[in-house]
Amino acid sequence: MSTQITASTIEQISTRNQALELIRKTLSTTYPVALWRLPNTTDILALIDITSEEGDSDAEIERLEQCFVINSYDQSHPIHPLVLKGDIMISIHGSESEVTLNTTLKASDLESFNLAIDQASLSAVGRSARASERHPDFEEMVTEAINHIKSGELHKVVLSRYQDFDLPESFDPIVYFEKLEKAYPNAFCYLVQTATYGAWMGATPEKLIAIEDEHYFSTDALAGTQVLGEVEDLSDVPWTQKEIIEQAMVSRYIIECFKKIRLREFEEVGPKTVKAGDLVHLKTSFKVDMKETNSPLLGSIMLELLHPTSAVCGSPRGLANDFIHSHEGYERELFAGFLGPVGLGGNSRLFVNLRCMQLFREKARLYAGAGITENSRPEKELQETNNKMQTLLKVIYS
């Protein structure tokens, strides 16, 4: 690929390696970039935003086109997601790729992008690592949460923690992303970098909402976690009362959201056991015909009602969120927020940002949480967070 990037040279990119090299170079600039692969698909998609200054948007997602949105855990009521415009869209299928440009791009935009790419040195992505914030012993925090729940103040609270790990000297985020998306075909795998949030990567199993063909809305209730044992069929996986109750709480929360907007016509399937890497979860799926129910803005309405869901916050949401802020001792940032592509061919898919890590220049900060109920055991909840972190660690050190 020529070092002088113009509309014609970008659109001439036709191989996987050329496309990934453009993304790799962009990661060394200040331009926002998102790379992802949807669950149970093989195509890798990406976009680069070269015209907009980063800022939050209050537009309904149904009115957004060809973009990637990112919303932190605390950005809610109302949500104000960061919107990355698809000025440069990339589709990778096998060894081939296709690049298209936004028709509104100006020659000066491409010239500025060309200069940044030309000067980019392929250094490590991300910011310098922050000092670890002090936060409480996780098992002690879980014990306190259980006591609050037993006293009747809470029904459930989702507590999280993070841990820093040294990255290998040869760590390449593009190579790692390729390993991740092959290892977890059922997850939403992504790599994003913005000035606002830095660099993040993950493989999350939890869909928040989806809109298909501007016609169908869907969302999932995903809760309950255990390591996949030796079973012939996923339907044979045994679940404890604690896990069944935890999943039922998330399902009820979604149904309560439907009731708030007086929506009664929806399909409900589950709960059933689903696989996410070496872990399994309980999932119930909900689907709504937006045209039959005359609800063209259902996606935006449900985002406001759902985020943060009881699967990442707790119930009642206000009390659970207060407990999280007063006990966890750190800002979740994008962990337990949501992100995903919006307005691509009439389809939008947003996922809860779980099984994720923040990339610094020499370290990765991994995040994981566990749903706490009155039947929780602190040592088991700590082990659950360890198991969830293994999703990414296995690929980092493989």
URMO-V814051 format. One record per backbone hydrogen bond with DSSP energy under -1.0 kcal/mol. NH is the residue of the N-H (numbers start at 1). CO is the residue of the C=O. If there is no record, write none. Layout:
((NH;CO) (NH;CO))
This chain:
((10;6) (11;7) (13;10) (16;95) (19;15) (20;16) (21;17) (22;18) (23;19) (24;20) (25;21) (26;22) (27;23) (28;25) (29;26) (33;193) (34;47) (35;191) (36;45) (37;189) (40;185) (41;38) (44;92) (45;36) (46;90) (47;34) (48;88) (49;32) (57;81) (63;60) (64;61) (66;343) (67;342) (68;84) (69;340) (70;82) (71;338) (73;333) (76;74) (82;70) (83;55) (84;68) (86;66) (87;85) (88;48) (89;100) (90;46) (91;98) (92;44) (93;96) (96;93) (97;14) (98;91) (100;89) (102;87) (105;102) (110;106) (111;107) (112;108) (113;109) (114;110) (115;111) (116;112) (117;113) (118;114) (119;115) (123;121) (141;137) (142;138) (143;139) (144;140) (145;141) (146;142) (147;143) (148;144) (149;145) (150;146) (151;147) (152;149) (153;148) (155;315) (156;315) (157;372) (158;313) (159;370) (161;368) (163;366) (165;364) (167;362) (171;168) (176;172) (177;173) (178;174) (179;175) (180;176) (181;177) (182;178) (183;179) (184;180) (187;184) (188;204) (189;37) (190;202) (191;35) (192;200) (193;33) (194;198) (198;194) (200;192) (201;357) (202;190) (203;355) (204;188) (208;350) (209;350) (210;218) (211;348) (212;216) (214;346) (215;212) (216;212) (217;288) (218;210) (219;286) (221;284) (223;282) (226;280) (228;278) (231;229) (236;233) (237;234) (244;240) (245;241) (246;242) (247;243) (248;244) (249;245) (250;246) (251;247) (252;248) (253;249) (254;250) (255;251) (256;252) (257;253) (258;254) (259;255) (260;256) (261;257) (262;259) (263;258) (266;264) (267;287) (269;285) (272;283) (274;281) (276;279) (279;276) (280;226) (281;274) (282;223) (283;272) (284;221) (285;269) (286;219) (287;267) (288;217) (290;215) (293;289) (295;290) (298;295) (301;297) (302;298) (303;299) (304;300) (305;301) (306;302) (307;303) (312;309) (313;309) (315;156) (320;316) (321;317) (322;318) (323;319) (324;320) (325;321) (326;322) (327;323) (328;324) (335;332) (336;353) (337;334) (338;71) (339;351) (340;69) (342;67) (344;347) (347;344) (348;211) (349;341) (350;209) (351;339) (352;206) (353;337) (354;352) (357;201) (358;365) (359;199) (360;363) (361;127) (364;165) (365;358) (366;163) (367;356) (368;161) (370;159) (372;157) (376;373) (381;377) (382;378) (383;379) (384;380) (385;381) (386;382) (387;383) (388;384) (389;385) (390;386) (391;388) (393;389) (394;390) (396;392) (397;393))
